[in-house]
Amino acid sequence: MPRLRDKAALLTGAASGIGRATAFAFADEGAMLALADLNGEALRELEEELRARGANVLSLAGDVSLASYNRKLVEDTVAQFGR
């Protein structure tokens, strides 16, 4: 049984590097993923790759230095995953 089943993870900087690798690792363990990154195109590509592997994914491109973006990210995550 995947260790992160029924858990939600919110990852910033998800479209590349460590964030991208973490997204795949968490998806492989069954986590529901909320992904954030400035690079919307790379984020969409990551979302497609993860969905193709069966992951439950929400992605929202934006700037985590903005409080309004962070509020929306959390609100959308809770709305999508219930946590």
PDB file of N, CA, C and O in Angstrom:
ATOM      1  N   MET A   1       0.844  -1.180   0.000  1.00  0.00           N
ATOM      2  CA  MET A   1       0.000   0.000   0.000  1.00  0.00           C
ATOM      3  C   MET A   1       0.893   1.248   0.000  1.00  0.00           C
ATOM      4  O   MET A   1       1.823   1.346   0.800  1.00  0.00           O
ATOM      5  N   PRO A   2       0.609   2.202  -0.899  1.00  0.00           N
ATOM      6  CA  PRO A   2       1.410   3.431  -0.938  1.00  0.00           C
ATOM      7  C   PRO A   2       1.367   4.177   0.394  1.00  0.00           C
ATOM      8  O   PRO A   2       0.313   4.300   1.018  1.00  0.00           O
ATOM      9  N   ARG A   3       2.517   4.666   0.813  1.00  0.00           N
ATOM     10  CA  ARG A   3       2.634   5.316   2.123  1.00  0.00           C
ATOM     11  C   ARG A   3       1.907   6.650   2.213  1.00  0.00           C
ATOM     12  O   ARG A   3       1.540   7.069   3.311  1.00  0.00           O
ATOM     13  N   LEU A   4       1.689   7.329   1.090  1.00  0.00           N
ATOM     14  CA  LEU A   4       1.057   8.652   1.131  1.00  0.00           C
ATOM     15  C   LEU A   4      -0.375   8.641   0.600  1.00  0.00           C
ATOM     16  O   LEU A   4      -0.929   9.691   0.274  1.00  0.00           O
ATOM     17  N   ARG A   5      -0.958   7.475   0.516  1.00  0.00           N
ATOM     18  CA  ARG A   5      -2.341   7.358   0.054  1.00  0.00           C
ATOM     19  C   ARG A   5      -3.254   8.191   0.950  1.00  0.00           C
ATOM     20  O   ARG A   5      -3.115   8.172   2.173  1.00  0.00           O
ATOM     21  N   ASP A   6      -4.182   8.920   0.343  1.00  0.00           N
ATOM     22  CA  ASP A   6      -5.136   9.790   1.041  1.00  0.00           C
ATOM     23  C   ASP A   6      -4.473  10.986   1.713  1.00  0.00           C
ATOM     24  O   ASP A   6      -5.083  11.629   2.568  1.00  0.00           O
ATOM     25  N   LYS A   7      -3.249  11.289   1.342  1.00  0.00           N
ATOM     26  CA  LYS A   7      -2.551  12.482   1.845  1.00  0.00           C
ATOM     27  C   LYS A   7      -2.441  13.481   0.705  1.00  0.00           C
ATOM     28  O   LYS A   7      -2.280  13.098  -0.454  1.00  0.00           O
ATOM     29  N   ALA A   8      -2.529  14.762   1.038  1.00  0.00           N
ATOM     30  CA  ALA A   8      -2.344  15.829   0.049  1.00  0.00           C
ATOM     31  C   ALA A   8      -1.010  16.510   0.310  1.00  0.00           C
ATOM     32  O   ALA A   8      -0.647  16.777   1.455  1.00  0.00           O
ATOM     33  N   ALA A   9      -0.290  16.786  -0.765  1.00  0.00           N
ATOM     34  CA  ALA A   9       0.989  17.485  -0.668  1.00  0.00           C
ATOM     35  C   ALA A   9       0.947  18.711  -1.566  1.00  0.00           C
ATOM     36  O   ALA A   9       0.541  18.628  -2.725  1.00  0.00           O
ATOM     37  N   LEU A  10       1.366  19.838  -1.032  1.00  0.00           N
ATOM     38  CA  LEU A  10       1.458  21.072  -1.801  1.00  0.00           C
ATOM     39  C   LEU A  10       2.943  21.347  -2.035  1.00  0.00           C
ATOM     40  O   LEU A  10       3.698  21.566  -1.087  1.00  0.00           O
ATOM     41  N   LEU A  11       3.352  21.334  -3.293  1.00  0.00           N
ATOM     42  CA  LEU A  11       4.762  21.499  -3.644  1.00  0.00           C
ATOM     43  C   LEU A  11       4.967  22.784  -4.422  1.00  0.00           C
ATOM     44  O   LEU A  11       4.317  23.004  -5.444  1.00  0.00           O
ATOM     45  N   THR A  12       5.864  23.632  -3.949  1.00  0.00           N
ATOM     46  CA  THR A  12       6.233  24.830  -4.693  1.00  0.00           C
ATOM     47  C   THR A  12       7.533  24.561  -5.447  1.00  0.00           C
ATOM     48  O   THR A  12       8.318  23.698  -5.057  1.00  0.00           O
ATOM     49  N   GLY A  13       7.750  25.299  -6.519  1.00  0.00           N
ATOM     50  CA  GLY A  13       8.925  25.042  -7.349  1.00  0.00           C
ATOM     51  C   GLY A  13       8.860  23.665  -7.980  1.00  0.00           C
ATOM     52  O   GLY A  13       9.884  23.012  -8.178  1.00  0.00           O
ATOM     53  N   ALA A  14       7.644  23.228  -8.295  1.00  0.00           N
ATOM     54  CA  ALA A  14       7.416  21.845  -8.695  1.00  0.00           C
ATOM     55  C   ALA A  14       7.812  21.517 -10.131  1.00  0.00           C
ATOM     56  O   ALA A  14       7.977  20.342 -10.461  1.00  0.00           O
ATOM     57  N   ALA A  15       7.968  22.512 -10.987  1.00  0.00           N
ATOM     58  CA  ALA A  15       8.148  22.238 -12.415  1.00  0.00           C
ATOM     59  C   ALA A  15       9.547  21.785 -12.802  1.00  0.00           C
ATOM     60  O   ALA A  15       9.750  21.310 -13.920  1.00  0.00           O
ATOM     61  N   SER A  16      10.511  21.919 -11.908  1.00  0.00           N
ATOM     62  CA  SER A  16      11.874  21.528 -12.279  1.00  0.00           C
ATOM     63  C   SER A  16      12.678  21.114 -11.050  1.00  0.00           C
ATOM     64  O   SER A  16      12.274  21.342  -9.910  1.00  0.00           O
ATOM     65  N   GLY A  17      13.814  20.506 -11.316  1.00  0.00           N
ATOM     66  CA  GLY A  17      14.765  20.181 -10.264  1.00  0.00           C
ATOM     67  C   GLY A  17      14.207  19.302  -9.159  1.00  0.00           C
ATOM     68  O   GLY A  17      13.507  18.320  -9.409  1.00  0.00           O
ATOM     69  N   ILE A  18      14.535  19.679  -7.931  1.00  0.00           N
ATOM     70  CA  ILE A  18      14.120  18.911  -6.757  1.00  0.00           C
ATOM     71  C   ILE A  18      12.599  18.872  -6.633  1.00  0.00           C
ATOM     72  O   ILE A  18      12.041  17.843  -6.251  1.00  0.00           O
ATOM     73  N   GLY A  19      11.925  19.968  -6.946  1.00  0.00           N
ATOM     74  CA  GLY A  19      10.467  19.993  -6.872  1.00  0.00           C
ATOM     75  C   GLY A  19       9.831  18.976  -7.800  1.00  0.00           C
ATOM     76  O   GLY A  19       8.891  18.278  -7.418  1.00  0.00           O
ATOM     77  N   ARG A  20      10.343  18.895  -9.017  1.00  0.00           N
ATOM     78  CA  ARG A  20       9.827  17.931  -9.998  1.00  0.00           C
ATOM     79  C   ARG A  20      10.081  16.497  -9.526  1.00  0.00           C
ATOM     80  O   ARG A  20       9.188  15.652  -9.583  1.00  0.00           O
ATOM     81  N   ALA A  21      11.283  16.235  -9.067  1.00  0.00           N
ATOM     82  CA  ALA A  21      11.617  14.897  -8.572  1.00  0.00           C
ATOM     83  C   ALA A  21      10.744  14.524  -7.375  1.00  0.00           C
ATOM     84  O   ALA A  21      10.305  13.381  -7.251  1.00  0.00           O
ATOM     85  N   THR A  22      10.498  15.487  -6.505  1.00  0.00           N
ATOM     86  CA  THR A  22       9.641  15.247  -5.341  1.00  0.00           C
ATOM     87  C   THR A  22       8.217  14.942  -5.776  1.00  0.00           C
ATOM     88  O   THR A  22       7.567  14.069  -5.200  1.00  0.00           O
ATOM     89  N   ALA A  23       7.727  15.651  -6.784  1.00  0.00           N
ATOM     90  CA  ALA A  23       6.375  15.401  -7.288  1.00  0.00           C
ATOM     91  C   ALA A  23       6.234  13.957  -7.765  1.00  0.00           C
ATOM     92  O   ALA A  23       5.247  13.293  -7.447  1.00  0.00           O
ATOM     93  N   PHE A  24       7.207  13.471  -8.519  1.00  0.00           N
ATOM     94  CA  PHE A  24       7.152  12.080  -8.985  1.00  0.00           C
ATOM     95  C   PHE A  24       7.249  11.098  -7.820  1.00  0.00           C
ATOM     96  O   PHE A  24       6.539  10.092  -7.799  1.00  0.00           O
ATOM     97  N   ALA A  25       8.114  11.379  -6.861  1.00  0.00           N
ATOM     98  CA  ALA A  25       8.263  10.487  -5.706  1.00  0.00           C
ATOM     99  C   ALA A  25       6.974  10.431  -4.894  1.00  0.00           C
ATOM    100  O   ALA A  25       6.536   9.352  -4.496  1.00  0.00           O
ATOM    101  N   PHE A  26       6.370  11.585  -4.647  1.00  0.00           N
ATOM    102  CA  PHE A  26       5.124  11.624  -3.883  1.00  0.00           C
ATOM    103  C   PHE A  26       3.993  10.947  -4.654  1.00  0.00           C
ATOM    104  O   PHE A  26       3.182  10.230  -4.067  1.00  0.00           O
ATOM    105  N   ALA A  27       3.936  11.171  -5.961  1.00  0.00           N
ATOM    106  CA  ALA A  27       2.904  10.525  -6.780  1.00  0.00           C
ATOM    107  C   ALA A  27       3.060   9.009  -6.732  1.00  0.00           C
ATOM    108  O   ALA A  27       2.070   8.284  -6.627  1.00  0.00           O
ATOM    109  N   ASP A  28       4.293   8.532  -6.807  1.00  0.00           N
ATOM    110  CA  ASP A  28       4.539   7.089  -6.741  1.00  0.00           C
ATOM    111  C   ASP A  28       4.090   6.497  -5.412  1.00  0.00           C
ATOM    112  O   ASP A  28       3.785   5.307  -5.331  1.00  0.00           O
ATOM    113  N   GLU A  29       4.048   7.319  -4.375  1.00  0.00           N
ATOM    114  CA  GLU A  29       3.599   6.864  -3.054  1.00  0.00           C
ATOM    115  C   GLU A  29       2.115   7.145  -2.820  1.00  0.00           C
ATOM    116  O   GLU A  29       1.612   6.935  -1.716  1.00  0.00           O
ATOM    117  N   GLY A  30       1.407   7.621  -3.857  1.00  0.00           N
ATOM    118  CA  GLY A  30      -0.040   7.763  -3.779  1.00  0.00           C
ATOM    119  C   GLY A  30      -0.571   9.099  -3.314  1.00  0.00           C
ATOM    120  O   GLY A  30      -1.775   9.231  -3.094  1.00  0.00           O
ATOM    121  N   ALA A  31       0.285  10.097  -3.155  1.00  0.00           N
ATOM    122  CA  ALA A  31      -0.178  11.411  -2.681  1.00  0.00           C
ATOM    123  C   ALA A  31      -1.011  12.124  -3.737  1.00  0.00           C
ATOM    124  O   ALA A  31      -0.795  11.959  -4.938  1.00  0.00           O
ATOM    125  N   MET A  32      -1.959  12.913  -3.272  1.00  0.00           N
ATOM    126  CA  MET A  32      -2.674  13.865  -4.115  1.00  0.00           C
ATOM    127  C   MET A  32      -1.800  15.114  -4.155  1.00  0.00           C
ATOM    128  O   MET A  32      -1.345  15.583  -3.112  1.00  0.00           O
ATOM    129  N   LEU A  33      -1.563  15.654  -5.342  1.00  0.00           N
ATOM    130  CA  LEU A  33      -0.567  16.708  -5.486  1.00  0.00           C
ATOM    131  C   LEU A  33      -1.159  18.044  -5.906  1.00  0.00           C
ATOM    132  O   LEU A  33      -1.908  18.125  -6.880  1.00  0.00           O
ATOM    133  N   ALA A  34      -0.818  19.081  -5.169  1.00  0.00           N
ATOM    134  CA  ALA A  34      -1.070  20.463  -5.564  1.00  0.00           C
ATOM    135  C   ALA A  34       0.291  21.035  -5.931  1.00  0.00           C
ATOM    136  O   ALA A  34       1.189  21.107  -5.092  1.00  0.00           O
ATOM    137  N   LEU A  35       0.440  21.439  -7.178  1.00  0.00           N
ATOM    138  CA  LEU A  35       1.736  21.865  -7.695  1.00  0.00           C
ATOM    139  C   LEU A  35       1.735  23.349  -8.012  1.00  0.00           C
ATOM    140  O   LEU A  35       0.785  23.866  -8.599  1.00  0.00           O
ATOM    141  N   ALA A  36       2.798  24.029  -7.624  1.00  0.00           N
ATOM    142  CA  ALA A  36       2.934  25.464  -7.861  1.00  0.00           C
ATOM    143  C   ALA A  36       4.288  25.750  -8.490  1.00  0.00           C
ATOM    144  O   ALA A  36       5.298  25.149  -8.123  1.00  0.00           O
ATOM    145  N   ASP A  37       4.295  26.681  -9.448  1.00  0.00           N
ATOM    146  CA  ASP A  37       5.547  27.116 -10.058  1.00  0.00           C
ATOM    147  C   ASP A  37       5.276  28.369 -10.883  1.00  0.00           C
ATOM    148  O   ASP A  37       4.154  28.583 -11.342  1.00  0.00           O
ATOM    149  N   LEU A  38       6.290  29.186 -11.069  1.00  0.00           N
ATOM    150  CA  LEU A  38       6.186  30.363 -11.933  1.00  0.00           C
ATOM    151  C   LEU A  38       6.062  29.977 -13.402  1.00  0.00           C
ATOM    152  O   LEU A  38       5.396  30.668 -14.172  1.00  0.00           O
ATOM    153  N   ASN A  39       6.694  28.888 -13.789  1.00  0.00           N
ATOM    154  CA  ASN A  39       6.746  28.461 -15.180  1.00  0.00           C
ATOM    155  C   ASN A  39       5.501  27.640 -15.520  1.00  0.00           C
ATOM    156  O   ASN A  39       5.472  26.425 -15.325  1.00  0.00           O
ATOM    157  N   GLY A  40       4.482  28.318 -16.028  1.00  0.00           N
ATOM    158  CA  GLY A  40       3.214  27.656 -16.313  1.00  0.00           C
ATOM    159  C   GLY A  40       3.310  26.555 -17.344  1.00  0.00           C
ATOM    160  O   GLY A  40       2.656  25.522 -17.206  1.00  0.00           O
ATOM    161  N   GLU A  41       4.116  26.755 -18.379  1.00  0.00           N
ATOM    162  CA  GLU A  41       4.245  25.743 -19.424  1.00  0.00           C
ATOM    163  C   GLU A  41       4.881  24.470 -18.877  1.00  0.00           C
ATOM    164  O   GLU A  41       4.383  23.372 -19.127  1.00  0.00           O
ATOM    165  N   ALA A  42       5.964  24.606 -18.142  1.00  0.00           N
ATOM    166  CA  ALA A  42       6.622  23.436 -17.550  1.00  0.00           C
ATOM    167  C   ALA A  42       5.708  22.762 -16.529  1.00  0.00           C
ATOM    168  O   ALA A  42       5.719  21.538 -16.396  1.00  0.00           O
ATOM    169  N   LEU A  43       4.928  23.550 -15.816  1.00  0.00           N
ATOM    170  CA  LEU A  43       4.002  23.005 -14.825  1.00  0.00           C
ATOM    171  C   LEU A  43       2.909  22.180 -15.504  1.00  0.00           C
ATOM    172  O   LEU A  43       2.554  21.106 -15.019  1.00  0.00           O
ATOM    173  N   ARG A  44       2.372  22.676 -16.627  1.00  0.00           N
ATOM    174  CA  ARG A  44       1.360  21.920 -17.374  1.00  0.00           C
ATOM    175  C   ARG A  44       1.936  20.602 -17.898  1.00  0.00           C
ATOM    176  O   ARG A  44       1.269  19.568 -17.862  1.00  0.00           O
ATOM    177  N   GLU A  45       3.173  20.650 -18.382  1.00  0.00           N
ATOM    178  CA  GLU A  45       3.814  19.425 -18.867  1.00  0.00           C
ATOM    179  C   GLU A  45       3.970  18.408 -17.741  1.00  0.00           C
ATOM    180  O   GLU A  45       3.717  17.218 -17.931  1.00  0.00           O
ATOM    181  N   LEU A  46       4.382  18.876 -16.581  1.00  0.00           N
ATOM    182  CA  LEU A  46       4.522  17.987 -15.424  1.00  0.00           C
ATOM    183  C   LEU A  46       3.170  17.403 -15.038  1.00  0.00           C
ATOM    184  O   LEU A  46       3.059  16.206 -14.771  1.00  0.00           O
ATOM    185  N   GLU A  47       2.149  18.241 -15.007  1.00  0.00           N
ATOM    186  CA  GLU A  47       0.806  17.762 -14.667  1.00  0.00           C
ATOM    187  C   GLU A  47       0.376  16.650 -15.622  1.00  0.00           C
ATOM    188  O   GLU A  47      -0.156  15.630 -15.184  1.00  0.00           O
ATOM    189  N   GLU A  48       0.601  16.838 -16.914  1.00  0.00           N
ATOM    190  CA  GLU A  48       0.234  15.817 -17.903  1.00  0.00           C
ATOM    191  C   GLU A  48       0.991  14.511 -17.665  1.00  0.00           C
ATOM    192  O   GLU A  48       0.406  13.430 -17.735  1.00  0.00           O
ATOM    193  N   GLU A  49       2.283  14.612 -17.385  1.00  0.00           N
ATOM    194  CA  GLU A  49       3.085  13.414 -17.128  1.00  0.00           C
ATOM    195  C   GLU A  49       2.588  12.669 -15.895  1.00  0.00           C
ATOM    196  O   GLU A  49       2.488  11.442 -15.901  1.00  0.00           O
ATOM    197  N   LEU A  50       2.281  13.407 -14.848  1.00  0.00           N
ATOM    198  CA  LEU A  50       1.817  12.777 -13.610  1.00  0.00           C
ATOM    199  C   LEU A  50       0.436  12.161 -13.793  1.00  0.00           C
ATOM    200  O   LEU A  50       0.181  11.060 -13.305  1.00  0.00           O
ATOM    201  N   ARG A  51      -0.455  12.855 -14.487  1.00  0.00           N
ATOM    202  CA  ARG A  51      -1.789  12.297 -14.744  1.00  0.00           C
ATOM    203  C   ARG A  51      -1.696  11.013 -15.572  1.00  0.00           C
ATOM    204  O   ARG A  51      -2.449  10.066 -15.343  1.00  0.00           O
ATOM    205  N   ALA A  52      -0.775  10.987 -16.531  1.00  0.00           N
ATOM    206  CA  ALA A  52      -0.586   9.789 -17.354  1.00  0.00           C
ATOM    207  C   ALA A  52      -0.154   8.595 -16.502  1.00  0.00           C
ATOM    208  O   ALA A  52      -0.375   7.443 -16.876  1.00  0.00           O
ATOM    209  N   ARG A  53       0.456   8.879 -15.369  1.00  0.00           N
ATOM    210  CA  ARG A  53       0.871   7.823 -14.434  1.00  0.00           C
ATOM    211  C   ARG A  53      -0.207   7.527 -13.395  1.00  0.00           C
ATOM    212  O   ARG A  53      -0.001   6.701 -12.505  1.00  0.00           O
ATOM    213  N   GLY A  54      -1.360   8.200 -13.505  1.00  0.00           N
ATOM    214  CA  GLY A  54      -2.472   7.935 -12.607  1.00  0.00           C
ATOM    215  C   GLY A  54      -2.561   8.827 -11.391  1.00  0.00           C
ATOM    216  O   GLY A  54      -3.369   8.568 -10.498  1.00  0.00           O
ATOM    217  N   ALA A  55      -1.753   9.873 -11.329  1.00  0.00           N
ATOM    218  CA  ALA A  55      -1.754  10.764 -10.159  1.00  0.00           C
ATOM    219  C   ALA A  55      -2.938  11.726 -10.196  1.00  0.00           C
ATOM    220  O   ALA A  55      -3.404  12.124 -11.263  1.00  0.00           O
ATOM    221  N   ASN A  56      -3.410  12.085  -9.013  1.00  0.00           N
ATOM    222  CA  ASN A  56      -4.451  13.096  -8.833  1.00  0.00           C
ATOM    223  C   ASN A  56      -3.732  14.426  -8.616  1.00  0.00           C
ATOM    224  O   ASN A  56      -3.093  14.628  -7.583  1.00  0.00           O
ATOM    225  N   VAL A  57      -3.836  15.335  -9.594  1.00  0.00           N
ATOM    226  CA  VAL A  57      -3.000  16.533  -9.613  1.00  0.00           C
ATOM    227  C   VAL A  57      -3.817  17.797  -9.819  1.00  0.00           C
ATOM    228  O   VAL A  57      -4.747  17.832 -10.624  1.00  0.00           O
ATOM    229  N   LEU A  58      -3.455  18.824  -9.082  1.00  0.00           N
ATOM    230  CA  LEU A  58      -3.932  20.194  -9.274  1.00  0.00           C
ATOM    231  C   LEU A  58      -2.690  21.040  -9.496  1.00  0.00           C
ATOM    232  O   LEU A  58      -1.735  20.938  -8.726  1.00  0.00           O
ATOM    233  N   SER A  59      -2.680  21.877 -10.534  1.00  0.00           N
ATOM    234  CA  SER A  59      -1.532  22.770 -10.717  1.00  0.00           C
ATOM    235  C   SER A  59      -2.028  24.195 -10.879  1.00  0.00           C
ATOM    236  O   SER A  59      -3.076  24.448 -11.473  1.00  0.00           O
ATOM    237  N   LEU A  60      -1.254  25.113 -10.341  1.00  0.00           N
ATOM    238  CA  LEU A  60      -1.602  26.527 -10.402  1.00  0.00           C
ATOM    239  C   LEU A  60      -0.316  27.329 -10.548  1.00  0.00           C
ATOM    240  O   LEU A  60       0.474  27.436  -9.610  1.00  0.00           O
ATOM    241  N   ALA A  61      -0.119  27.893 -11.740  1.00  0.00           N
ATOM    242  CA  ALA A  61       1.077  28.696 -11.994  1.00  0.00           C
ATOM    243  C   ALA A  61       0.941  30.046 -11.304  1.00  0.00           C
ATOM    244  O   ALA A  61      -0.127  30.658 -11.313  1.00  0.00           O
ATOM    245  N   GLY A  62       2.026  30.496 -10.711  1.00  0.00           N
ATOM    246  CA  GLY A  62       2.006  31.793 -10.053  1.00  0.00           C
ATOM    247  C   GLY A  62       3.240  32.023  -9.211  1.00  0.00           C
ATOM    248  O   GLY A  62       4.169  31.216  -9.192  1.00  0.00           O
ATOM    249  N   ASP A  63       3.225  33.139  -8.519  1.00  0.00           N
ATOM    250  CA  ASP A  63       4.366  33.622  -7.745  1.00  0.00           C
ATOM    251  C   ASP A  63       4.085  33.472  -6.251  1.00  0.00           C
ATOM    252  O   ASP A  63       3.215  34.154  -5.709  1.00  0.00           O
ATOM    253  N   VAL A  64       4.820  32.581  -5.586  1.00  0.00           N
ATOM    254  CA  VAL A  64       4.589  32.326  -4.165  1.00  0.00           C
ATOM    255  C   VAL A  64       4.992  33.495  -3.270  1.00  0.00           C
ATOM    256  O   VAL A  64       4.745  33.459  -2.065  1.00  0.00           O
ATOM    257  N   SER A  65       5.606  34.527  -3.838  1.00  0.00           N
ATOM    258  CA  SER A  65       5.917  35.711  -3.028  1.00  0.00           C
ATOM    259  C   SER A  65       4.698  36.615  -2.865  1.00  0.00           C
ATOM    260  O   SER A  65       4.751  37.603  -2.132  1.00  0.00           O
ATOM    261  N   LEU A  66       3.596  36.281  -3.548  1.00  0.00           N
ATOM    262  CA  LEU A  66       2.362  37.064  -3.457  1.00  0.00           C
ATOM    263  C   LEU A  66       1.365  36.380  -2.525  1.00  0.00           C
ATOM    264  O   LEU A  66       0.989  35.229  -2.748  1.00  0.00           O
ATOM    265  N   ALA A  67       0.944  37.082  -1.496  1.00  0.00           N
ATOM    266  CA  ALA A  67       0.001  36.515  -0.524  1.00  0.00           C
ATOM    267  C   ALA A  67      -1.297  36.084  -1.195  1.00  0.00           C
ATOM    268  O   ALA A  67      -1.861  35.053  -0.827  1.00  0.00           O
ATOM    269  N   SER A  68      -1.777  36.839  -2.158  1.00  0.00           N
ATOM    270  CA  SER A  68      -3.035  36.504  -2.827  1.00  0.00           C
ATOM    271  C   SER A  68      -2.921  35.176  -3.583  1.00  0.00           C
ATOM    272  O   SER A  68      -3.870  34.392  -3.604  1.00  0.00           O
ATOM    273  N   TYR A  69      -1.784  34.926  -4.192  1.00  0.00           N
ATOM    274  CA  TYR A  69      -1.560  33.657  -4.884  1.00  0.00           C
ATOM    275  C   TYR A  69      -1.544  32.506  -3.883  1.00  0.00           C
ATOM    276  O   TYR A  69      -2.140  31.458  -4.132  1.00  0.00           O
ATOM    277  N   ASN A  70      -0.874  32.693  -2.768  1.00  0.00           N
ATOM    278  CA  ASN A  70      -0.802  31.642  -1.752  1.00  0.00           C
ATOM    279  C   ASN A  70      -2.177  31.310  -1.195  1.00  0.00           C
ATOM    280  O   ASN A  70      -2.493  30.139  -0.984  1.00  0.00           O
ATOM    281  N   ARG A  71      -2.998  32.326  -0.956  1.00  0.00           N
ATOM    282  CA  ARG A  71      -4.367  32.072  -0.484  1.00  0.00           C
ATOM    283  C   ARG A  71      -5.137  31.238  -1.504  1.00  0.00           C
ATOM    284  O   ARG A  71      -5.792  30.260  -1.146  1.00  0.00           O
ATOM    285  N   LYS A  72      -5.055  31.630  -2.780  1.00  0.00           N
ATOM    286  CA  LYS A  72      -5.766  30.897  -3.830  1.00  0.00           C
ATOM    287  C   LYS A  72      -5.249  29.468  -3.934  1.00  0.00           C
ATOM    288  O   LYS A  72      -6.034  28.535  -4.107  1.00  0.00           O
ATOM    289  N   LEU A  73      -3.954  29.294  -3.833  1.00  0.00           N
ATOM    290  CA  LEU A  73      -3.368  27.959  -3.910  1.00  0.00           C
ATOM    291  C   LEU A  73      -3.905  27.060  -2.798  1.00  0.00           C
ATOM    292  O   LEU A  73      -4.276  25.914  -3.051  1.00  0.00           O
ATOM    293  N   VAL A  74      -3.946  27.570  -1.584  1.00  0.00           N
ATOM    294  CA  VAL A  74      -4.462  26.790  -0.456  1.00  0.00           C
ATOM    295  C   VAL A  74      -5.964  26.549  -0.614  1.00  0.00           C
ATOM    296  O   VAL A  74      -6.433  25.431  -0.405  1.00  0.00           O
ATOM    297  N   GLU A  75      -6.717  27.579  -0.979  1.00  0.00           N
ATOM    298  CA  GLU A  75      -8.164  27.424  -1.165  1.00  0.00           C
ATOM    299  C   GLU A  75      -8.475  26.386  -2.242  1.00  0.00           C
ATOM    300  O   GLU A  75      -9.341  25.532  -2.047  1.00  0.00           O
ATOM    301  N   ASP A  76      -7.777  26.454  -3.374  1.00  0.00           N
ATOM    302  CA  ASP A  76      -8.008  25.497  -4.458  1.00  0.00           C
ATOM    303  C   ASP A  76      -7.606  24.082  -4.051  1.00  0.00           C
ATOM    304  O   ASP A  76      -8.263  23.114  -4.433  1.00  0.00           O
ATOM    305  N   THR A  77      -6.536  23.963  -3.285  1.00  0.00           N
ATOM    306  CA  THR A  77      -6.092  22.650  -2.811  1.00  0.00           C
ATOM    307  C   THR A  77      -7.146  22.026  -1.901  1.00  0.00           C
ATOM    308  O   THR A  77      -7.485  20.852  -2.053  1.00  0.00           O
ATOM    309  N   VAL A  78      -7.657  22.801  -0.967  1.00  0.00           N
ATOM    310  CA  VAL A  78      -8.692  22.303  -0.051  1.00  0.00           C
ATOM    311  C   VAL A  78      -9.961  21.954  -0.827  1.00  0.00           C
ATOM    312  O   VAL A  78     -10.591  20.930  -0.561  1.00  0.00           O
ATOM    313  N   ALA A  79     -10.335  22.801  -1.782  1.00  0.00           N
ATOM    314  CA  ALA A  79     -11.532  22.524  -2.582  1.00  0.00           C
ATOM    315  C   ALA A  79     -11.379  21.234  -3.391  1.00  0.00           C
ATOM    316  O   ALA A  79     -12.326  20.455  -3.504  1.00  0.00           O
ATOM    317  N   GLN A  80     -10.202  21.012  -3.945  1.00  0.00           N
ATOM    318  CA  GLN A  80      -9.966  19.831  -4.788  1.00  0.00           C
ATOM    319  C   GLN A  80      -9.828  18.550  -3.969  1.00  0.00           C
ATOM    320  O   GLN A  80     -10.387  17.514  -4.330  1.00  0.00           O
ATOM    321  N   PHE A  81      -9.087  18.623  -2.872  1.00  0.00           N
ATOM    322  CA  PHE A  81      -8.736  17.409  -2.136  1.00  0.00           C
ATOM    323  C   PHE A  81      -9.414  17.276  -0.772  1.00  0.00           C
ATOM    324  O   PHE A  81      -9.294  16.240  -0.118  1.00  0.00           O
ATOM    325  N   GLY A  82     -10.119  18.311  -0.344  1.00  0.00           N
ATOM    326  CA  GLY A  82     -10.808  18.246   0.938  1.00  0.00           C
ATOM    327  C   GLY A  82      -9.895  18.345   2.143  1.00  0.00           C
ATOM    328  O   GLY A  82     -10.299  18.010   3.256  1.00  0.00           O
ATOM    329  N   ARG A  83      -8.687  18.795   1.941  1.00  0.00           N
ATOM    330  CA  ARG A  83      -7.714  18.977   3.023  1.00  0.00           C
ATOM    331  C   ARG A  83      -6.656  19.958   2.606  1.00  0.00           C
ATOM    332  O   ARG A  83      -5.743  20.247   3.379  1.00  0.00           O
TER     333      ARG A  83
END
